Amino acid sequence: MSASPHSTWDVLIVGAGAAGLATAASLLKRRPSLRIAVLDPAQTHSYQPGWTMVGAGIFEQKKTVRTMAEVIPKGVKWVAQSVVAFHPTTQQVVLANDQILHYEVLVAAPGLKLNWSAIAGLSDTLGQHGVTSNYRADLAPYTWKLVQNLHTGRALFTQPPMPIKCAGAPQKAMYLSADYWLRAGHLAGIDVQFHTAGGVLFSVADYVPALMEYVERYNAKLNFGSTLVAVDGPARQATFAHKNAEGHVVESVEHFDMIHVCPPQGPLDVIKHSPLANPEGWIDVDQHTLRHQRFSDVFALGDSTSTPNAKTAAAARKQAPVVAENVLATLDGRALPAQYDGYGSCPLTVERGKIVLAEFGYGARLMPSLPAWMLDGRRPSRLAWHLKADVLPALYWNAMLKGHEILCKP
């Protein structure tokens, strides 16, 4: 449903991803009379955590996508336009069709940018020549096709510099692929390599021992400080940059039969060039209240913010009720009552049927949702697998996007 020019809204939400829709639903649960508009030109909404499972032949790609009309909360106006400019001093946004919308409170949840073009040659060869990525819904089925067809050769998996969304996804693709090859009897003939720009396997040290057991099980070679800079699909060659012993950046070329690429990521241009951005281009918010540092009627959540938490759907699930409470307080002229503790979750699928369930907050503090006697997230677990495969998708579609705040009330 379109809005008329110069429309005024109690709350404008930019972005109809997980963070934006969850916030809209949480707001309406608390105050059904609110006039809320959600701005997003996309016609479909995806359950992105499912794409890793698509790439392993566990989920069907079509089951991770629904039409936007299906998921917009009832009572919210959907404006199928993108925002091209923010004017926080006058409480206005400008849309791509030149409409100007006015707000009492703005909630920015536009997500981030997947910068495929930052890797030379990548865009031209994605989806062919053994080059794939679970970071695109249409490519995840190609990942599974490549995994099934590879019996011998070299498989490369890459991770760019942080921040990225779902920081465990690049290695999840490696674990699930290697598990398939192990079960199929092909692993001995496949050279599995993980190239990461970082210096550690996972940022929270408590989970690394369990992950290293699987690295060793799959005989995977870890290449730290190794950044993918170019891909030549027809030649099946990948170029990596890394520092040598003298500290100089040098490049090396690796042959591949299959390469799974995680693209570099960063803030959207419309955010980077707006008054909302910090010097790095992210929306500048207080990490606890999620209110903008300079504009008291602006809040932000999800992948677009400056907060130092893991950029995951689980983080957005925790952030949305905090923003909802604080938006209502702002509309009412009250002090902000809710705070976000940095919670994020990364279900690390280490084999088909088992997951290392990483749950942590600010300062790498472990924040398990279940008691250790039931589920110790530091060890691979079948219960965690059932949560990922069976419970979390239903929780996403039927609870999070509908304002039912299970295990995430502020």
N, C-alpha and C positions, 0 to 999 in steps of 0.2 A: 504494500500500500504506500502510495507516494504522499509526501508532505507538501503543503503549499509553501510558496516563498515567504520568508521571514517568520515562519512558524516558531512559536515559543514552547519549550518543553520543560517540565520539571527536571528530567534527567535525559541527557543525550548520551548514548553509548556508542562509541566508535569501535566497530569490529564485532562480528557475529561468530567468533570462534568459541572455544570452550569457555574462556574467561568472560567474554561479553555476555553470552547467553545465560551462563550460570548466575552472573550478577543481576541481570534483568529478572530472572525467575526469583532470586532471593529477595529482591526489592519488592516485587509484587506480592510475595507471600506475606511480607511485613505490612505493606500498605497498598492494597489493591486500587486505591483511588489515584495513584501516581500516573502522570502523563509521561510515558517513556517512549522514546524512539531509538531504534537500533539501526545504525548505518553500515551497510556492507553490500557491495555489488555482487558478491558470489551467489550463485543460484543453488549451490549444494553445500552441505556441511559434512565434514569427515571426522570419523573417530581415528585420529592419527596414531594413537598407541597400537592400533591393530595392524598397521602396515608391516611391522616386523614379522608378525605371525603370517601375514599373506606371503611374505618373501620366503617363508619356510613351509608353505603348503598346508598351513593349519587353519587359517581363515580364508574365506572367499572375499576378494576385493569388493565386490558389490555390496557385501553386508557391512562394510565400514563407511558407507556413504548414504546420506538421506538428502532429500530436497530441503532447501532452506525453509520453505513454507511449512514443512512438517515440524521443524524444531523451534521456530520462533514462538516464545511463550504467548498464550492467549492474553489479550489486553495490551500487548506491545505493538507499536507501529513499526513495520519494517520498511526502511527507505533503501531501495536497492541502488545506492549511489556511493561512490568513494569520496572521501574528504580530501580536498586539495590544499586547504589552508586552515590554520587555527589562529583565532584572534582572542586569546584569553582575557585581555584587558577589557574587551567589550562583550565577553561571553557569547562569542559567535564562532561558527565554523562555516566554511564555504565548500559547497559540493562541486563535483565535476560538471554538473549541468548548470552551474552558476547560482543555484539556490543558496540562500543564506539562512541558517537555522540558529536560533537563540536558545540558550539554556540557563537554568538556574544552577545546575551542577553538571559537569562533564565527567564521564568515565571513559578513559581511553584504554582500549584493549585491542589494538590493531595487529598484534603479532610482530614478527620480524621478517627479514628478507633472506631468502636462500640465494646466495650469490654464485650461481652456476658458472657465470662468465668469468669469475676470478681464476678459474683453472683453464689454461689455454687448451682449446680443442675439445673440451668436455661436452659443451652443448651440442656440437655437431655429431657426436657419436653415442650419446645416451640412448639406451634401448637397442643397441646393435653392437656387433663386434665384441661381445662379452662385457660390455660396460653397462652397469646398472646402479640403482640406488633405491633403497626402501623409503627415502625421504620424499618420493613422489608416488602417489597412489597408483598411477598408471604403469609405473615401472616395477612395482613390487612383484607382480606375477612373472615378469621377466627374470627377476632374481631367482625365483623358484625353478623356472625352466632351466636356467644356467646350472643351478645346483644339481638338478636331476641328471643333466647331460654330461657333467664333468666327471670323468673316470680317472684321468691322469692329467698332470700339468701343474700350473701355479695359480693360486687364488689369492688376490690381494684385497685387503680391507683397509680403508683409510679413515682417519679422523683429523679434522682441521683444528686450528687454534680455537680456544674458547673465547667467548661463550657460544654454545650451540644448544638447541633444544633437544631434550632427552639425550644427555651426554653418554648414556650407556648403549644407545641404539647401534652405533657402528660396530661395537664388539659383540652385541647380541646377534647381529647378522653373521658374524664369524662363528660364534659358538653353535648356532643352529645349523649352519651349513656343514661345519665339521662333524657335528653329531650325525647328520644324515649320511655323510661319506663314511663315517666309522661303521654305522649300522649296515650300510650297503657293501662294505668290504673294499671300499675304494681309497680310504684315507692314506694308506701306506704309499700310494702313488701320487699323492697331491701335496705340493709344497704350500702350506698355509702361512701367510704373513700378515701381520697387523702393523700398519704404519700410522703412528700418532704424532701430532705436533707437540704433544705434551710430554712431560717427564715421568709420569706415573700411569699405571693402568687405570686407576680409578681414584678420584679425589678424596674419598673417605677411606682411610687406611684400614678400618675394621673389616671391610668387605674384600680386600685384596687377597688374603690367603686362600679363600674359597675360589676366587676367580683364577688364581695361579694354578690351582689343582687342575682346572679344566684347560688352561693354556698348555700344561704339560701333557695332559691326556691326549690332546689333539696335536701335540708336537708342533705347536704354532710358534713362529719366530716373531718376537716383539722388537719393533724398531721405534725407539723413542726419539723425539726431536726430529722426526721425519715428516715433512709437509709435501703433499701432492701439489705440483705446480703446473703440470701439463699431461695431457692424455692424447696419444695417437692411436685411435681405435683400429683402423685398418692394419697398422703395423703391430698391434697388440703390445704397445710400449707405454709405460708410465714414468714420468720424470719426477723425482723427489728432491727437495732441497733440505740440507742439514748442515750442521757445523762440524768441521773437522777438528782434529786435536789442537790446531793452532787458533781455533775460534773463528775461522773464515767460513762463510757460507759456500758450500759446494753442491753440485748437482750429480745425481746418479740416475741411470736409466734401468728400469726393471721390465723384463718381459712378463706378460700375464696371459693366461687363458680365460680368466674371469677377474673382474675388478668391481668391488662394491664401494662406491664413493659416497662419503658424507660431505656435502658442499660447505664452503665457508659461509658464515652467517653474520648478520649485523642488523642495525636499526634500519627501518624503512626510510627512504629519502624524505617523505612528507613529514616524518617525525624529526629526522636529523636536522632539517632546515627550518624547524618551527621554534617558537619561544618556549615550548615545553621541554626541549632537549637539554641534557647536560653536555659538557664538552666532548664526550664520547658518542653522543647522538642518541642516547637512551632517554626515556622520559624520567625526569628528575623527581623522584618521590622519596618520602621518608620510608625507610624499610620496614617500619612497624605499622604505622597508620595507613600507609599507601596514599597519603595525601601529597599533592605536589608541594615542593619546597618553597615555591614563590607564589603560587596561585591557590588560594584556600578553597576555591570552588571546583578544583580539578583533582580527580583521583585517577590512578592507573593500576593495572594488574596484568598478569600474564607475561608473555615473552618480551614485551616491549619496554619493560621498566629497568631502572638502574639497580634494583634490589639484588643483593649478592646470593640469591638462592638458585637452586637447580631449576631450569626452565622446563617444567613438566606439567602435564594435565593435572597431576595430583597437587601441585603447587597452586594452580588456578582454582581447584576445588576448595582448598583451604582459604585462599584469598578472597573469593567471591562473597562469603558471608561477612567478612571483615569490612570490605568496601560497602556492602549494603548497609550495615549498621552505621558506618561513619558518614555515608551520604545522607541518610535520614537525619543524623545529628546535625549535619551542616545545614540542611533545609530548615531545621527547627531552631537553629542558633544555639545548639548545645555543644558541650565539650565532646570530643571524639571518644567513644567508649571502648572500641575494639582495637586489638593489636594482632599483627601477623608475626608468627615465630620463625618464619623461614622454612617451614615444613615442605619437603618434596619427597617424592618416591620414585624409585627406578627399579622395576622388576627385571632383573638381569636373567634372561632366559639362557641358561648355560647348557641345557640339553632338552630334548623333547620330553616333557613330563616333570622337569625340575627347574626351580627358579631360586636365585639368591635375591631376596627382597630387601633392597636398600631403602631405608627410610631415615631421613636425617633433616636437621634444620640448620639455622645459622651456627657458624663456628664448627661445622661438621659434627654437631651433637646428635647422637642416635635418638630417634623418636619413633620407636615401634608402636604400631597400632594395636597389636595383640601381645599378650604376655609371653615370655620366653618359653614357658613350658608348652605352649600351644604352637608357637612358631618363632624360631630363632632366625632372624633375617640374615645373619652372618653365615648360615649354612644352607646349602641347596635343599629345597623342600618341595614335596609333591603338593602340600597344601597351598603353598604360594603359587604353584602352577595353576591349580584350580581357581584361585582368586583371579589370576591374570586372564585365564582362558574363558572362565564361565561367569564369575561374579562381576568383575570390573566393567565389562561392556554393558551389562544390564544396569549397573550402578550409574554409569555415564549417561545413557539414554533416558532412563526412567527415574533417576533421582537427581543427579547433579544438574541436568538441563531443565529440571522441573522445580527446582527450589527445595527439594527434600535434602536437608543438610545432615546426612548420615556420617557420623564420626568427624564432622567438621564444623560444628557450631562454634561461633567465636566466644 
